[in-house]
Structure formats: structure tokens, C-alpha cells
Amino acid sequence: MGSISVSCLLVLSLLLHTAHADDINVAVASNFTAPMKDIASLFEHASGHKVRLSFGASGKFYAQIKHGAPFHLFFSADQQKPAQLEREELIVPGSRFTYAVGQLALWSAQEGFIKANPDRLLALQFNKLAIANPKLAPYGVAAIDVLEHLALIDRTKSRWVHGENIAQTYQFVSTGNADLGFVALSQIMKEGRLKAGSSWIIPEALYTPIKQDAVLLRSGEDSPAAQALLRFMKTEQAEAIMQSYGYKPLARTQ
């Protein structure tokens, strides 16, 4: 996380501070792990509230929330699951908004293995290809979109390794169990730079935009901390953190 000036922290403290510190439980899609840790840390410092983060597949969180899991907020990797929760009247009306747009990348843990293009993928010069399960993970759906655009579904299917979520998909590639994998750009980027390995940042024209929505759940309706965190997601400070990990924040422009 980039440095935040003392004056910014003072402004945030005045904006977020309430008389009583509160604890909240927040469900967060795996792709948003790194930026959310940074955002939550800054938010806690400025507000005095405590944020308990749980990371996982959006599909699993949706099922848990339907069955009464005690989350106050849900940051999904897509728009569909928050919208469904809204239709099922499990969120506070009017709370759903798009907090970021994720980007997809083809990544290898090996330096120079990918030359910022799809050539190695097209030439089938790899052993295993890691993909998040499209039934659970929106980034898996996006990966299938790309393979369809490149006419590679049938040619590569026998080499797929499915991750339960985008975190497990990243792990397959980082440990060498897959030569290549479709991962979230946020997993391999920090402060605008590739952290390790080699990658092709996939043009957005090749997949449906990964718009990610957040919602205030019914259990968070009376929580000052939950409401404050949602407000904080729309600040320039949170936006800067998201952008440093390769996201395109939309909240402030909506």
C-alpha cells in the first residue's frame, strides 16, 4: 500500500470516527484479497473499527449468506450474486454498487515464459493451464470467454486444471503445477508493476467486463462500521489502492 499522508488520515478519521468502535464480518471474493487487506488496514486506523475479513469463492459466499452466515458486507467478484441477494431481499435496499472492475491476465511463474502476447497459448507450448471453476468464479467465466474468442476450448480442454476459486488457480501456477493460468491482474501486480514471472494482460474486448458489486447485508443494517466501510470504498484513498493492484474503480463516478 502506498503511503498515506497524515493530513489524509486526519480527514478520514473525522469522516469515519464514531463514538463506539464496532466489529464487522466481511465476505470478500478471493481476487480482491490483497487490496482489501490494505483498504481494511487503513480504514481500521482511521475509524477505530475492527474488520474481520473472510476470503473465498463468490458462489460459496452466496450460498452461505442464504443460509444465514453472519456477514455484514459482501464484496463479490461479479454483479449476479449481489443482484440475486437483492431480489431475495437479503440486503439493505439501495446498498448495491459496483466498487471495481477486475482485469484478467494470463500468467506464468517463469520469467520470460510469456512474451506479453497469447503466442505460447496459441501454439499449445505448455503442459497444464489453470482456470478458476466457471461455476463458482467469475474469473473462470472470463477465462472461458477468452478461450472461446481464440478458438482454443477444444484444443486446450484436456490440459485444464480447475481451481475452486481464483486464489487456488493462482496457487497452481505459482507452485509450478500448471505452466500457465488465467488469474486476476490484482494477484500478480502491486503498485502498477508485475511482482514476478511473466504475463499477458488480456485485452478487455476478449471477455465480458468483470464488474464487481458490494452489498450491505441485512445483518449490517444497523452497523455504523459496515456503513462507514461502504462509504470509505468510494473515497480517493480506497480508489488509489485498487488502482495500484490493477482494478478500475467505478464507485465515485456512479
BALOBA-1460 file (C-alpha; in Angstrom, 3 decimals):
// residues 254
<rec num="1" residu="m" x="0.000" y="0.000" z="0.000"/>
<rec num="2" residu="g" x="1.316" y="3.403" z="-0.908"/>
<rec num="3" residu="s" x="1.992" y="5.912" z="1.816"/>
<rec num="4" residu="i" x="-0.946" y="7.996" z="3.045"/>
<rec num="5" residu="s" x="-0.273" y="11.490" z="4.326"/>
<rec num="6" residu="v" x="-1.008" y="12.450" z="7.921"/>
<rec num="7" residu="s" x="-3.465" y="15.083" z="6.716"/>
<rec num="8" residu="c" x="-5.395" y="12.454" z="4.737"/>
<rec num="9" residu="l" x="-5.599" y="10.239" z="7.797"/>
<rec num="10" residu="l" x="-6.904" y="13.128" z="9.881"/>
<rec num="11" residu="v" x="-9.605" y="13.843" z="7.317"/>
<rec num="12" residu="l" x="-10.541" y="10.192" z="7.184"/>
<rec num="13" residu="s" x="-10.650" y="9.980" z="10.964"/>
<rec num="14" residu="l" x="-13.110" y="12.875" z="11.100"/>
<rec num="15" residu="l" x="-15.165" y="11.280" z="8.328"/>
<rec num="16" residu="l" x="-15.281" y="7.769" z="9.750"/>
<rec num="17" residu="h" x="-14.966" y="8.025" z="13.503"/>
<rec num="18" residu="t" x="-17.980" y="7.146" z="15.617"/>
<rec num="19" residu="a" x="-18.442" y="7.207" z="19.358"/>
<rec num="20" residu="h" x="-18.300" y="3.427" z="19.692"/>
<rec num="21" residu="a" x="-15.892" y="1.140" z="17.871"/>
<rec num="22" residu="d" x="-17.627" y="-1.736" z="16.123"/>
<rec num="23" residu="d" x="-16.579" y="-5.168" z="14.808"/>
<rec num="24" residu="i" x="-17.810" y="-6.332" z="11.406"/>
<rec num="25" residu="n" x="-17.533" y="-9.536" z="9.383"/>
<rec num="26" residu="v" x="-16.861" y="-9.019" z="5.697"/>
<rec num="27" residu="a" x="-17.014" y="-11.655" z="2.943"/>
<rec num="28" residu="v" x="-14.613" y="-10.829" z="0.105"/>
<rec num="29" residu="a" x="-14.028" y="-12.523" z="-3.247"/>
<rec num="30" residu="s" x="-10.593" y="-14.145" z="-3.474"/>
<rec num="31" residu="n" x="-9.417" y="-11.916" z="-6.317"/>
<rec num="32" residu="f" x="-9.760" y="-8.863" z="-4.082"/>
<rec num="33" residu="t" x="-7.653" y="-10.257" z="-1.206"/>
<rec num="34" residu="a" x="-4.586" y="-8.015" z="-1.450"/>
<rec num="35" residu="p" x="-6.299" y="-4.652" z="-1.995"/>
<rec num="36" residu="m" x="-8.950" y="-5.393" z="0.631"/>
<rec num="37" residu="k" x="-6.296" y="-6.122" z="3.249"/>
<rec num="38" residu="d" x="-4.721" y="-2.742" z="2.534"/>
<rec num="39" residu="i" x="-8.059" y="-0.935" z="2.485"/>
<rec num="40" residu="a" x="-9.235" y="-2.570" z="5.721"/>
<rec num="41" residu="s" x="-5.985" y="-1.674" z="7.474"/>
<rec num="42" residu="l" x="-6.296" y="1.986" z="6.504"/>
<rec num="43" residu="f" x="-9.984" y="2.011" z="7.426"/>
<rec num="44" residu="e" x="-9.316" y="0.496" z="10.855"/>
<rec num="45" residu="h" x="-6.579" y="3.027" z="11.551"/>
<rec num="46" residu="a" x="-8.794" y="5.935" z="10.561"/>
<rec num="47" residu="s" x="-12.047" y="4.789" z="12.172"/>
<rec num="48" residu="g" x="-11.187" y="2.642" z="15.178"/>
<rec num="49" residu="h" x="-13.474" y="-0.113" z="13.912"/>
<rec num="50" residu="k" x="-12.343" y="-3.733" z="13.551"/>
<rec num="51" residu="v" x="-12.807" y="-5.570" z="10.249"/>
<rec num="52" residu="r" x="-12.766" y="-9.362" z="10.131"/>
<rec num="53" residu="l" x="-12.116" y="-10.456" z="6.558"/>
<rec num="54" residu="s" x="-13.061" y="-13.815" z="5.042"/>
<rec num="55" residu="f" x="-11.826" y="-14.632" z="1.535"/>
<rec num="56" residu="g" x="-13.218" y="-17.225" z="-0.852"/>
<rec num="57" residu="a" x="-15.307" y="-18.006" z="-3.918"/>
<rec num="58" residu="s" x="-18.238" y="-15.666" z="-4.500"/>
<rec num="59" residu="g" x="-20.524" y="-18.612" z="-5.226"/>
<rec num="60" residu="k" x="-19.771" y="-20.191" z="-1.870"/>
<rec num="61" residu="f" x="-20.319" y="-16.910" z="-0.036"/>
<rec num="62" residu="y" x="-23.660" y="-16.502" z="-1.781"/>
<rec num="63" residu="a" x="-24.759" y="-19.931" z="-0.542"/>
<rec num="64" residu="q" x="-23.503" y="-19.218" z="2.989"/>
<rec num="65" residu="i" x="-25.297" y="-15.873" z="3.146"/>
<rec num="66" residu="k" x="-28.544" y="-17.518" z="2.009"/>
<rec num="67" residu="h" x="-28.156" y="-19.972" z="4.884"/>
<rec num="68" residu="g" x="-27.656" y="-17.234" z="7.469"/>
<rec num="69" residu="a" x="-23.873" y="-16.751" z="7.646"/>
<rec num="70" residu="p" x="-23.200" y="-13.746" z="9.944"/>
<rec num="71" residu="f" x="-21.610" y="-11.413" z="7.400"/>
<rec num="72" residu="h" x="-22.325" y="-7.687" z="7.450"/>
<rec num="73" residu="l" x="-20.940" y="-6.915" z="3.985"/>
<rec num="74" residu="f" x="-20.311" y="-8.918" z="0.833"/>
<rec num="75" residu="f" x="-17.779" y="-7.877" z="-1.815"/>
<rec num="76" residu="s" x="-18.448" y="-10.168" z="-4.761"/>
<rec num="77" residu="a" x="-16.373" y="-10.882" z="-7.853"/>
<rec num="78" residu="d" x="-19.425" y="-10.308" z="-10.030"/>
<rec num="79" residu="q" x="-22.745" y="-8.489" z="-10.206"/>
<rec num="80" residu="q" x="-25.025" y="-11.501" z="-10.480"/>
<rec num="81" residu="k" x="-24.775" y="-12.838" z="-6.934"/>
<rec num="82" residu="p" x="-25.329" y="-9.484" z="-5.181"/>
<rec num="83" residu="a" x="-28.241" y="-8.832" z="-7.553"/>
<rec num="84" residu="q" x="-29.734" y="-12.208" z="-6.664"/>
<rec num="85" residu="l" x="-29.376" y="-11.460" z="-2.958"/>
<rec num="86" residu="e" x="-31.146" y="-8.176" z="-3.625"/>
<rec num="87" residu="r" x="-34.019" y="-9.971" z="-5.360"/>
<rec num="88" residu="e" x="-34.229" y="-12.327" z="-2.390"/>
<rec num="89" residu="e" x="-34.435" y="-9.309" z="-0.045"/>
<rec num="90" residu="l" x="-31.312" y="-10.320" z="1.857"/>
<rec num="91" residu="i" x="-29.593" y="-6.935" z="1.509"/>
<rec num="92" residu="v" x="-30.367" y="-3.401" z="2.610"/>
<rec num="93" residu="p" x="-32.320" y="-1.792" z="-0.263"/>
<rec num="94" residu="g" x="-30.275" y="0.625" z="-2.327"/>
<rec num="95" residu="s" x="-26.920" y="-0.533" z="-0.969"/>
<rec num="96" residu="r" x="-25.664" y="-2.446" z="-4.020"/>
<rec num="97" residu="f" x="-22.990" y="-0.704" z="-6.094"/>
<rec num="98" residu="t" x="-20.049" y="-1.552" z="-8.350"/>
<rec num="99" residu="y" x="-16.846" y="-0.975" z="-6.407"/>
<rec num="100" residu="a" x="-14.336" y="-2.096" z="-9.047"/>
<rec num="101" residu="v" x="-13.825" y="-3.691" z="-12.447"/>
<rec num="102" residu="g" x="-11.379" y="-6.570" z="-12.423"/>
<rec num="103" residu="q" x="-8.915" y="-7.410" z="-15.177"/>
<rec num="104" residu="l" x="-7.817" y="-10.835" z="-16.358"/>
<rec num="105" residu="a" x="-4.245" y="-11.904" z="-17.091"/>
<rec num="106" residu="l" x="-2.537" y="-14.999" z="-18.433"/>
<rec num="107" residu="w" x="0.358" y="-15.626" z="-16.070"/>
<rec num="108" residu="s" x="3.342" y="-17.900" z="-15.615"/>
<rec num="109" residu="a" x="5.614" y="-18.017" z="-12.590"/>
<rec num="110" residu="q" x="8.537" y="-18.407" z="-15.008"/>
<rec num="111" residu="e" x="10.360" y="-15.287" z="-16.143"/>
<rec num="112" residu="g" x="10.117" y="-14.823" z="-19.913"/>
<rec num="113" residu="f" x="7.747" y="-17.761" z="-20.418"/>
<rec num="114" residu="i" x="5.057" y="-15.415" z="-21.741"/>
<rec num="115" residu="k" x="6.040" y="-12.574" z="-24.092"/>
<rec num="116" residu="a" x="3.113" y="-10.234" z="-23.329"/>
<rec num="117" residu="n" x="1.010" y="-11.974" z="-26.000"/>
<rec num="118" residu="p" x="-1.002" y="-15.209" z="-26.457"/>
<rec num="119" residu="d" x="1.553" y="-16.905" z="-28.741"/>
<rec num="120" residu="r" x="2.540" y="-19.665" z="-26.298"/>
<rec num="121" residu="l" x="-1.116" y="-20.384" z="-25.583"/>
<rec num="122" residu="l" x="-1.989" y="-20.489" z="-29.284"/>
<rec num="123" residu="a" x="0.954" y="-22.772" z="-30.044"/>
<rec num="124" residu="l" x="-0.010" y="-25.119" z="-27.168"/>
<rec num="125" residu="q" x="3.514" y="-24.803" z="-25.784"/>
<rec num="126" residu="f" x="2.591" y="-25.637" z="-22.206"/>
<rec num="127" residu="n" x="1.694" y="-28.603" z="-20.042"/>
<rec num="128" residu="k" x="-1.214" y="-27.538" z="-17.814"/>
<rec num="129" residu="l" x="-3.488" y="-24.486" z="-17.919"/>
<rec num="130" residu="a" x="-5.065" y="-23.362" z="-14.636"/>
<rec num="131" residu="i" x="-8.609" y="-21.942" z="-14.772"/>
<rec num="132" residu="a" x="-10.928" y="-20.974" z="-11.934"/>
<rec num="133" residu="n" x="-14.100" y="-23.062" z="-11.855"/>
<rec num="134" residu="p" x="-16.567" y="-21.070" z="-14.006"/>
<rec num="135" residu="k" x="-19.486" y="-22.453" z="-11.974"/>
<rec num="136" residu="l" x="-18.188" y="-20.661" z="-8.879"/>
<rec num="137" residu="a" x="-15.776" y="-17.936" z="-10.005"/>
<rec num="138" residu="p" x="-16.474" y="-15.033" z="-12.395"/>
<rec num="139" residu="y" x="-12.809" y="-15.004" z="-13.407"/>
<rec num="140" residu="g" x="-13.302" y="-18.559" z="-14.605"/>
<rec num="141" residu="v" x="-16.198" y="-17.393" z="-16.777"/>
<rec num="142" residu="a" x="-13.944" y="-14.679" z="-18.209"/>
<rec num="143" residu="a" x="-11.217" y="-17.250" z="-18.928"/>
<rec num="144" residu="i" x="-13.690" y="-19.363" z="-20.899"/>
<rec num="145" residu="d" x="-14.694" y="-16.233" z="-22.857"/>
<rec num="146" residu="v" x="-11.064" y="-15.707" z="-23.861"/>
<rec num="147" residu="l" x="-10.553" y="-19.307" z="-24.914"/>
<rec num="148" residu="e" x="-13.732" y="-19.165" z="-26.987"/>
<rec num="149" residu="h" x="-12.586" y="-15.972" z="-28.714"/>
<rec num="150" residu="l" x="-9.260" y="-17.629" z="-29.525"/>
<rec num="151" residu="a" x="-10.938" y="-20.881" z="-30.671"/>
<rec num="152" residu="l" x="-8.987" y="-22.819" z="-28.038"/>
<rec num="153" residu="i" x="-11.680" y="-24.554" z="-25.990"/>
<rec num="154" residu="d" x="-11.412" y="-27.962" z="-27.662"/>
<rec num="155" residu="r" x="-7.667" y="-27.703" z="-28.237"/>
<rec num="156" residu="t" x="-6.816" y="-26.995" z="-24.602"/>
<rec num="157" residu="k" x="-9.573" y="-28.666" z="-22.555"/>
<rec num="158" residu="s" x="-7.566" y="-31.806" z="-21.824"/>
<rec num="159" residu="r" x="-4.898" y="-29.637" z="-20.202"/>
<rec num="160" residu="w" x="-7.145" y="-27.641" z="-17.873"/>
<rec num="161" residu="v" x="-6.656" y="-27.691" z="-14.129"/>
<rec num="162" residu="h" x="-9.628" y="-26.228" z="-12.275"/>
<rec num="163" residu="g" x="-9.164" y="-24.130" z="-9.155"/>
<rec num="164" residu="e" x="-12.085" y="-23.844" z="-6.775"/>
<rec num="165" residu="n" x="-11.532" y="-20.085" z="-6.813"/>
<rec num="166" residu="i" x="-9.067" y="-17.626" z="-8.241"/>
<rec num="167" residu="a" x="-6.785" y="-17.973" z="-5.203"/>
<rec num="168" residu="q" x="-6.346" y="-21.711" z="-5.786"/>
<rec num="169" residu="t" x="-5.886" y="-21.081" z="-9.503"/>
<rec num="170" residu="y" x="-3.039" y="-18.690" z="-8.722"/>
<rec num="171" residu="q" x="-1.538" y="-21.283" z="-6.375"/>
<rec num="172" residu="f" x="-1.474" y="-23.914" z="-9.125"/>
<rec num="173" residu="v" x="0.633" y="-21.610" z="-11.280"/>
<rec num="174" residu="s" x="2.836" y="-20.200" z="-8.520"/>
<rec num="175" residu="t" x="3.835" y="-23.705" z="-7.380"/>
<rec num="176" residu="g" x="4.546" y="-24.911" z="-10.918"/>
<rec num="177" residu="n" x="1.683" y="-27.413" z="-11.025"/>
<rec num="178" residu="a" x="0.480" y="-25.506" z="-14.095"/>
<rec num="179" residu="d" x="2.732" y="-23.740" z="-16.594"/>
<rec num="180" residu="l" x="0.105" y="-21.090" z="-17.263"/>
<rec num="181" residu="g" x="-3.052" y="-19.819" z="-15.671"/>
<rec num="182" residu="f" x="-5.796" y="-17.246" z="-16.057"/>
<rec num="183" residu="v" x="-5.557" y="-15.126" z="-12.901"/>
<rec num="184" residu="a" x="-6.757" y="-11.787" z="-11.639"/>
<rec num="185" residu="l" x="-4.361" y="-8.997" z="-12.525"/>
<rec num="186" residu="s" x="-4.509" y="-7.919" z="-8.877"/>
<rec num="187" residu="q" x="-2.829" y="-11.175" z="-7.828"/>
<rec num="188" residu="i" x="0.304" y="-10.512" z="-9.848"/>
<rec num="189" residu="m" x="0.516" y="-6.727" z="-9.710"/>
<rec num="190" residu="k" x="1.412" y="-4.304" z="-6.962"/>
<rec num="191" residu="e" x="1.955" y="-0.562" z="-7.271"/>
<rec num="192" residu="g" x="1.411" y="-0.885" z="-11.010"/>
<rec num="193" residu="r" x="4.172" y="-3.452" z="-11.598"/>
<rec num="194" residu="l" x="4.313" y="-7.198" z="-12.178"/>
<rec num="195" residu="k" x="5.552" y="-8.808" z="-8.958"/>
<rec num="196" residu="a" x="7.099" y="-11.941" z="-10.516"/>
<rec num="197" residu="g" x="7.049" y="-14.217" z="-13.524"/>
<rec num="198" residu="s" x="5.693" y="-13.186" z="-16.929"/>
<rec num="199" residu="s" x="2.236" y="-12.277" z="-18.178"/>
<rec num="200" residu="w" x="-0.109" y="-11.205" z="-20.920"/>
<rec num="201" residu="i" x="-2.680" y="-8.645" z="-19.752"/>
<rec num="202" residu="i" x="-5.667" y="-9.777" z="-21.748"/>
<rec num="203" residu="p" x="-7.490" y="-7.143" z="-23.824"/>
<rec num="204" residu="e" x="-10.904" y="-6.411" z="-22.351"/>
<rec num="205" residu="a" x="-12.543" y="-6.990" z="-25.751"/>
<rec num="206" residu="l" x="-11.929" y="-10.728" z="-25.298"/>
<rec num="207" residu="y" x="-14.159" y="-11.166" z="-22.241"/>
<rec num="208" residu="t" x="-17.234" y="-9.754" z="-20.594"/>
<rec num="209" residu="p" x="-16.241" y="-6.929" z="-18.189"/>
<rec num="210" residu="i" x="-15.733" y="-8.250" z="-14.656"/>
<rec num="211" residu="k" x="-17.823" y="-5.718" z="-12.766"/>
<rec num="212" residu="q" x="-17.684" y="-6.428" z="-9.045"/>
<rec num="213" residu="d" x="-20.529" y="-5.384" z="-6.753"/>
<rec num="214" residu="a" x="-20.695" y="-4.899" z="-2.994"/>
<rec num="215" residu="v" x="-23.789" y="-5.033" z="-0.787"/>
<rec num="216" residu="l" x="-24.759" y="-4.213" z="2.777"/>
<rec num="217" residu="l" x="-26.437" y="-7.333" z="4.128"/>
<rec num="218" residu="r" x="-29.431" y="-7.276" z="6.444"/>
<rec num="219" residu="s" x="-27.245" y="-8.137" z="9.436"/>
<rec num="220" residu="g" x="-25.237" y="-4.965" z="8.784"/>
<rec num="221" residu="e" x="-28.199" y="-2.626" z="8.502"/>
<rec num="222" residu="d" x="-27.717" y="-1.170" z="11.990"/>
<rec num="223" residu="s" x="-23.903" y="-1.341" z="11.983"/>
<rec num="224" residu="p" x="-22.153" y="2.057" z="11.832"/>
<rec num="225" residu="a" x="-18.899" y="0.308" z="10.916"/>
<rec num="226" residu="a" x="-20.404" y="-1.546" z="7.967"/>
<rec num="227" residu="q" x="-21.947" y="1.635" z="6.633"/>
<rec num="228" residu="a" x="-18.698" y="3.525" z="7.143"/>
<rec num="229" residu="l" x="-16.669" y="0.915" z="5.275"/>
<rec num="230" residu="l" x="-19.003" y="1.155" z="2.289"/>
<rec num="231" residu="r" x="-18.562" y="4.946" z="2.302"/>
<rec num="232" residu="f" x="-14.812" y="4.516" z="2.567"/>
<rec num="233" residu="m" x="-14.769" y="2.294" z="-0.544"/>
<rec num="234" residu="k" x="-15.872" y="5.359" z="-2.514"/>
<rec num="235" residu="t" x="-13.014" y="7.616" z="-1.356"/>
<rec num="236" residu="e" x="-9.949" y="8.618" z="-3.334"/>
<rec num="237" residu="q" x="-7.761" y="6.735" z="-0.844"/>
<rec num="238" residu="a" x="-9.515" y="3.402" z="-1.467"/>
<rec num="239" residu="e" x="-9.581" y="4.075" z="-5.193"/>
<rec num="240" residu="a" x="-5.820" y="4.643" z="-5.248"/>
<rec num="241" residu="i" x="-5.234" y="1.305" z="-3.542"/>
<rec num="242" residu="m" x="-7.469" y="-0.504" z="-6.027"/>
<rec num="243" residu="q" x="-5.761" y="1.097" z="-8.988"/>
<rec num="244" residu="s" x="-2.341" y="0.087" z="-7.679"/>
<rec num="245" residu="y" x="-3.464" y="-3.542" z="-7.978"/>
<rec num="246" residu="g" x="-4.825" y="-3.173" z="-11.494"/>
<rec num="247" residu="y" x="-8.505" y="-2.540" z="-10.757"/>
<rec num="248" residu="k" x="-10.670" y="0.124" z="-12.314"/>
<rec num="249" residu="p" x="-12.722" y="1.690" z="-9.510"/>
<rec num="250" residu="l" x="-16.138" y="2.921" z="-10.547"/>
<rec num="251" residu="a" x="-17.821" y="3.822" z="-7.282"/>
<rec num="252" residu="r" x="-17.045" y="7.538" z="-7.273"/>
<rec num="253" residu="t" x="-18.264" y="8.085" z="-10.822"/>
<rec num="254" residu="q" x="-21.651" y="6.408" z="-10.397"/>
